[in-house]
Amino acid sequence: MKALHAIVDGRVQGVGFRAFVHREARELGLNGWVRNLAGGSVETWAEGTEEQLAAFLEALHRGPALARVTSVHAAWKQPRGEAGGFRVTH
């Protein structure tokens, strides 16, 4: 198991980005969370296998149709044991 922490910049708030991330993470079987940041970015933490997280990272770069991702700052981390699936936090 691994973890991925990412901050996504661009037009990622008000365009369904958190819902997109939530759906992608659940389809991949990841645990973790996604939330908006005050500066207009979106932050996410996900835990799963390296293959699951690689697919998740690819999805973060893509985003939903209305989003315009300009950058994804991602770092591999040690998992913290997130449980209970994937959730949207505030």
Secondary structure as GFF3:
##gff-version 3
##sequence-region A 1 90
A	DSSP	beta_strand	2	11	.	.	.	ID=ss1
A	DSSP	alpha_helix	17	28	.	.	.	ID=ss2
A	DSSP	beta_strand	31	36	.	.	.	ID=ss3
A	DSSP	beta_strand	42	48	.	.	.	ID=ss4
A	DSSP	alpha_helix	50	62	.	.	.	ID=ss5
A	DSSP	beta_strand	68	77	.	.	.	ID=ss6
A	DSSP	beta_strand	86	88	.	.	.	ID=ss7
###
